[in-house]
Amino acid sequence: MLRRWPLFLSVVLLQLMLIFSVNATTLWPKQTALKIISLSPHITETLFAIGAGQDVIAVTDYCDYPTEAQALPKVGGFVNPNIEAIVALEADLVILLASQHETSRQLNQLGIKTLAVNNRTLADIQSTISTIGLATGHQLASDQLLDEMAKRIAFIKLAVEKQAKPSVMVTISHQLGNDGIDNIYIAGQHDFYNDLLVIAGGKNVYQRPYPKVPSLSLEGILTLNPDIIIDVFPEANDHSTSLTQLHAQWMTLTAIKAVQQRQVHIIEANYATIPGPRVILLLEQFAQLLHPGLIWPEGHPH
């Protein structure tokens, strides 16, 4: 059984972003946008996080955070945005991913302004927050959000700087069959998961520069032999997999150090699959999993 959105499709999005590898482009509105359409869950989350949620008039089929976004009109998904619906809503600004070239072109030809952003790395996520804040007239709030993220990142860096760096494999998608773990996709060296691992005081077990979204067979997993395995899942409503069964399947791979040391962790959370402001929660969770013996002082990751 294949994981549902946002996890499996997020792998496709990540591959597309890495293939195109373009910089964010901007067609700025002449004034603060009052009617905004978001074409990605992380964009929707960012808009609400900086106080621009009241200006959002439509989102994608997969934008379910925060809860206010669930009631908004839907305009399709990443690969199938409904251009007619977007035009009918008469948006002042459509914010989308930089890899959505064709959608941006079509909207621009129809006189609809667009703002394109990236979300591949942690730096992209931070840049997106700043860019959207500036474009929507919420620069102060976006700066405050970035400052808070920076403080929490600095706190974790300081806390783990003297700790040993375990090798970690972050699994972001795979086929789930009756016979156990099969082909999987993992975090490579060019995505926000890798950035979070480094900050959290770990080392990505996959050190090759390419492919950027590695796919591993069972043999490949055994070859890498990580100290820790973190399997990322969306929240329960977005999948129908038994995580207890999945964990049991991992535990059959007794030749792997992570299994031997009982360091296989499944993170079931919406924020774990959305490269938006809440990645700081995932970072804090990574730090706790990588360093379980570390006593966090007041203000510890939560």
VEXDREN-2710 file (C-alpha; in Angstrom, 1 decimal):
% VEXDREN-2710
k/r/px/py/pz
1/MET/0.0/0.0/0.0
2/LEU/1.4/3.4/-1.0
3/ARG/1.4/6.3/1.4
4/ARG/-1.1/9.0/0.6
5/TRP/-0.6/12.7/0.3
6/PRO/1.2/14.6/1.7
7/LEU/4.0/12.2/2.0
8/PHE/4.3/10.3/-1.3
9/LEU/3.3/13.3/-3.4
10/SER/5.8/15.4/-1.4
11/VAL/8.5/13.2/-2.8
12/VAL/7.3/14.0/-6.3
13/LEU/7.3/17.7/-5.4
14/LEU/10.8/17.5/-3.9
15/GLN/12.1/15.7/-7.0
16/LEU/10.5/18.4/-9.3
17/MET/12.0/21.2/-7.2
18/LEU/15.4/19.6/-7.3
19/ILE/15.2/19.0/-11.0
20/PHE/14.3/22.6/-11.8
21/SER/16.4/24.1/-9.1
22/VAL/15.3/27.7/-9.8
23/ASN/15.4/30.8/-7.7
24/ALA/12.2/32.3/-6.4
25/THR/10.6/34.8/-8.8
26/THR/8.3/37.6/-8.0
27/LEU/5.6/39.6/-9.8
28/TRP/4.8/42.0/-7.0
29/PRO/1.3/43.4/-6.6
30/LYS/1.0/47.2/-6.8
31/GLN/-0.5/47.3/-3.3
32/THR/-1.0/44.9/-0.4
33/ALA/-2.9/41.9/-1.7
34/LEU/-6.4/41.6/-0.3
35/LYS/-7.4/38.4/-2.1
36/ILE/-4.7/35.7/-2.0
37/ILE/-4.8/32.1/-3.4
38/SER/-2.2/29.6/-2.1
39/LEU/-1.2/26.6/-4.2
40/SER/0.8/24.7/-1.6
41/PRO/0.2/23.6/2.0
42/HIS/3.4/25.2/3.2
43/ILE/2.4/28.5/1.6
44/THR/-1.0/28.3/3.3
45/GLU/0.6/27.6/6.7
46/THR/3.0/30.5/6.2
47/LEU/0.3/33.0/5.3
48/PHE/-1.7/32.1/8.5
49/ALA/1.5/32.1/10.6
50/ILE/2.2/35.7/9.7
51/GLY/-1.3/37.0/10.2
52/ALA/-2.3/37.1/6.5
53/GLY/-4.9/34.3/6.8
54/GLN/-7.8/36.7/6.6
55/ASP/-6.6/37.6/3.0
56/VAL/-6.6/34.0/1.8
57/ILE/-9.6/33.2/-0.4
58/ALA/-8.7/29.7/-1.7
59/VAL/-6.2/26.9/-1.2
60/THR/-5.3/23.5/-2.6
61/ASP/-7.2/20.3/-2.0
62/TYR/-4.4/19.3/0.5
63/CYS/-4.2/22.4/2.6
64/ASP/-5.7/21.4/6.0
65/TYR/-3.6/23.4/8.4
66/PRO/-4.5/25.5/10.2
67/THR/-8.1/24.4/10.7
68/GLU/-9.4/27.7/9.2
69/ALA/-7.9/26.7/5.9
70/GLN/-10.1/23.6/5.7
71/ALA/-13.3/25.7/5.1
72/LEU/-11.8/27.7/2.3
73/PRO/-12.7/27.0/-1.4
74/LYS/-10.4/24.5/-3.1
75/VAL/-8.7/25.0/-6.4
76/GLY/-7.1/21.6/-7.1
77/GLY/-3.6/20.4/-6.3
78/PHE/0.0/20.8/-7.3
79/VAL/-0.2/18.9/-10.6
80/ASN/-3.8/19.8/-11.4
81/PRO/-4.6/23.4/-10.3
82/ASN/-8.0/24.5/-11.6
83/ILE/-7.1/27.6/-13.6
84/GLU/-10.8/28.4/-14.3
85/ALA/-11.6/28.4/-10.6
86/ILE/-8.6/30.6/-9.8
87/VAL/-9.6/33.1/-12.5
88/ALA/-13.3/33.1/-11.3
89/LEU/-12.1/34.0/-7.8
90/GLU/-10.4/37.2/-9.1
91/ALA/-7.4/36.9/-6.8
92/ASP/-5.0/39.8/-6.5
93/LEU/-2.1/37.4/-6.0
94/VAL/-1.5/33.7/-6.4
95/ILE/1.4/32.3/-4.4
96/LEU/2.9/29.0/-5.8
97/LEU/6.0/27.0/-6.0
98/ALA/8.8/28.1/-8.3
99/SER/8.6/24.7/-10.1
100/GLN/5.0/25.4/-11.2
101/HIS/6.3/27.2/-14.3
102/GLU/3.3/26.4/-16.5
103/THR/0.7/27.4/-14.0
104/SER/2.5/30.7/-13.4
105/ARG/2.8/31.4/-17.1
106/GLN/-0.9/30.7/-17.6
107/LEU/-2.0/32.9/-14.8
108/ASN/0.3/35.8/-15.8
109/GLN/-1.1/35.6/-19.4
110/LEU/-4.6/36.0/-17.8
111/GLY/-3.5/39.1/-15.9
112/ILE/-3.2/37.4/-12.5
113/LYS/-0.1/38.3/-10.5
114/THR/2.0/35.5/-9.0
115/LEU/4.6/35.1/-6.4
116/ALA/6.9/32.0/-6.7
117/VAL/8.8/30.6/-3.8
118/ASN/10.9/27.5/-2.9
119/ASN/10.7/25.1/0.0
120/ARG/13.5/22.6/-0.7
121/THR/15.8/23.6/2.1
122/LEU/15.5/25.2/5.6
123/ALA/17.0/28.4/4.0
124/ASP/14.2/28.3/1.4
125/ILE/11.6/28.0/4.1
126/GLN/13.0/31.0/5.9
127/SER/13.3/32.9/2.7
128/THR/9.6/32.1/1.8
129/ILE/8.4/33.5/5.2
130/SER/10.3/36.7/4.6
131/THR/9.2/37.0/0.9
132/ILE/5.5/36.3/1.6
133/GLY/5.6/38.8/4.6
134/LEU/7.0/41.5/2.4
135/ALA/4.5/40.8/-0.5
136/THR/1.5/40.7/1.7
137/GLY/2.2/43.7/4.0
138/HIS/3.1/41.5/7.0
139/GLN/6.8/42.1/7.1
140/LEU/6.9/42.8/10.9
141/ALA/5.1/39.6/11.7
142/SER/7.3/37.6/9.4
143/ASP/10.4/39.1/10.9
144/GLN/9.2/38.2/14.4
145/LEU/8.4/34.6/13.3
146/LEU/11.9/34.3/11.8
147/ASP/13.5/35.7/14.9
148/GLU/11.6/33.1/17.1
149/MET/12.7/30.3/14.8
150/ALA/16.3/31.5/14.9
151/LYS/16.3/31.5/18.7
152/ARG/15.0/28.0/18.9
153/ILE/17.6/26.8/16.3
154/ALA/20.4/28.5/18.3
155/PHE/19.2/26.9/21.5
156/ILE/19.3/23.4/19.9
157/LYS/22.7/24.0/18.4
158/LEU/24.1/25.0/21.7
159/ALA/22.5/22.1/23.5
160/VAL/23.9/19.4/21.2
161/GLU/27.2/20.8/20.2
162/LYS/29.2/18.5/22.5
163/GLN/27.1/15.4/21.8
164/ALA/28.2/12.5/19.6
165/LYS/26.7/12.6/16.1
166/PRO/24.8/9.4/15.3
167/SER/24.2/8.4/11.7
168/VAL/20.5/8.8/10.8
169/MET/18.3/7.7/8.0
170/VAL/15.1/9.7/7.5
171/THR/12.6/7.7/5.4
172/ILE/10.1/9.9/3.7
173/SER/8.1/7.4/1.6
174/HIS/7.9/3.7/0.7
175/GLN/5.8/0.9/-0.4
176/LEU/4.1/-1.0/2.5
177/GLY/3.6/-4.6/1.6
178/ASN/2.7/-7.7/3.6
179/ASP/6.2/-9.0/3.3
180/GLY/7.9/-6.2/5.1
181/ILE/10.0/-3.2/4.2
182/ASP/10.6/-2.9/0.5
183/ASN/11.7/0.0/-1.7
184/ILE/12.0/3.3/0.2
185/TYR/12.8/7.0/-0.4
186/ILE/15.0/8.7/2.0
187/ALA/16.3/12.2/2.7
188/GLY/19.3/13.1/0.7
189/GLN/21.9/15.9/1.0
190/HIS/19.8/18.6/-0.5
191/ASP/16.6/19.0/1.4
192/PHE/15.3/20.4/4.7
193/TYR/15.4/17.1/6.4
194/ASN/19.1/17.0/6.0
195/ASP/19.4/20.6/7.3
196/LEU/17.4/19.7/10.4
197/LEU/19.5/16.6/11.0
198/VAL/22.7/18.6/11.0
199/ILE/21.3/21.2/13.4
200/ALA/19.9/18.5/15.7
201/GLY/23.4/17.1/16.1
202/GLY/23.2/14.1/13.7
203/LYS/24.7/12.9/10.5
204/ASN/22.7/11.9/7.4
205/VAL/23.7/8.3/6.8
206/TYR/23.3/9.0/3.0
207/GLN/26.4/11.2/2.1
208/ARG/26.4/11.0/-1.7
209/PRO/25.4/14.2/-3.4
210/TYR/23.2/12.4/-5.9
211/PRO/20.5/11.4/-6.4
212/LYS/18.9/14.2/-4.6
213/VAL/16.0/12.0/-3.5
214/PRO/17.6/8.6/-3.0
215/SER/15.7/5.4/-3.5
216/LEU/16.9/2.3/-1.6
217/SER/16.2/-1.4/-1.7
218/LEU/16.5/-3.6/1.3
219/GLU/20.1/-4.3/0.3
220/GLY/20.8/-0.5/0.2
221/ILE/19.3/-0.1/3.7
222/LEU/21.5/-2.9/5.1
223/THR/24.6/-1.3/3.4
224/LEU/24.0/2.1/5.0
225/ASN/23.3/0.5/8.4
226/PRO/22.2/3.7/10.3
227/ASP/22.4/4.2/14.0
228/ILE/18.9/5.7/14.0
229/ILE/16.0/5.4/11.7
230/ILE/13.3/8.0/11.6
231/ASP/10.3/7.2/9.5
232/VAL/8.2/10.2/8.7
233/PHE/4.4/9.9/8.4
234/PRO/1.7/12.5/8.1
235/GLU/-1.1/12.8/10.7
236/ALA/-3.4/9.8/11.2
237/ASN/-6.2/11.3/9.0
238/ASP/-3.8/11.3/6.0
239/HIS/-3.0/7.6/5.9
240/SER/-4.5/4.2/6.7
241/THR/-1.4/2.4/7.6
242/SER/-1.0/0.5/10.9
243/LEU/2.1/2.1/12.4
244/THR/2.4/-0.8/14.9
245/GLN/2.7/-3.2/11.9
246/LEU/5.2/-0.9/10.2
247/HIS/7.3/-0.7/13.3
248/ALA/7.2/-4.5/13.6
249/GLN/8.4/-4.8/10.0
250/TRP/11.4/-2.5/10.7
251/MET/12.3/-4.6/13.7
252/THR/12.7/-7.7/11.5
253/LEU/15.8/-6.1/10.0
254/THR/18.0/-7.3/12.8
255/ALA/21.3/-6.8/11.0
256/ILE/20.8/-3.0/11.2
257/LYS/22.3/-1.1/14.1
258/ALA/19.2/1.0/14.6
259/VAL/17.1/-2.1/15.0
260/GLN/19.6/-3.7/17.4
261/GLN/19.6/-0.6/19.5
262/ARG/15.9/-0.2/19.3
263/GLN/16.3/3.2/17.7
264/VAL/13.6/3.0/15.0
265/HIS/11.2/5.9/15.5
266/ILE/8.0/6.8/13.6
267/ILE/6.9/10.4/13.6
268/GLU/3.2/10.7/12.8
269/ALA/2.5/14.4/12.5
270/ASN/1.3/16.8/9.9
271/TYR/4.1/19.2/10.5
272/ALA/6.7/16.5/9.7
273/THR/5.7/16.5/6.0
274/ILE/5.0/20.2/5.4
275/PRO/8.1/22.4/4.9
276/GLY/6.7/25.5/6.5
277/PRO/7.1/27.4/9.8
278/ARG/6.4/24.3/11.9
279/VAL/9.6/22.6/10.8
280/ILE/10.9/23.9/14.0
281/LEU/8.8/21.4/15.8
282/LEU/10.3/18.6/13.7
283/LEU/13.8/20.0/14.4
284/GLU/13.1/19.8/18.2
285/GLN/11.8/16.3/17.9
286/PHE/14.8/15.2/15.9
287/ALA/17.1/16.6/18.6
288/GLN/15.2/14.7/21.3
289/LEU/15.3/11.4/19.4
290/LEU/19.0/11.8/18.5
291/HIS/20.1/12.6/22.0
292/PRO/17.7/10.8/24.4
293/GLY/20.1/11.1/27.3
294/LEU/20.4/14.8/27.1
295/ILE/18.6/16.7/29.9
296/TRP/17.0/19.7/28.4
297/PRO/17.0/22.8/30.6
298/GLU/14.1/25.2/30.9
299/GLY/12.9/26.2/27.4
300/HIS/13.7/22.7/26.1
301/PRO/12.3/21.5/22.7
302/HIS/8.6/20.9/23.0
END
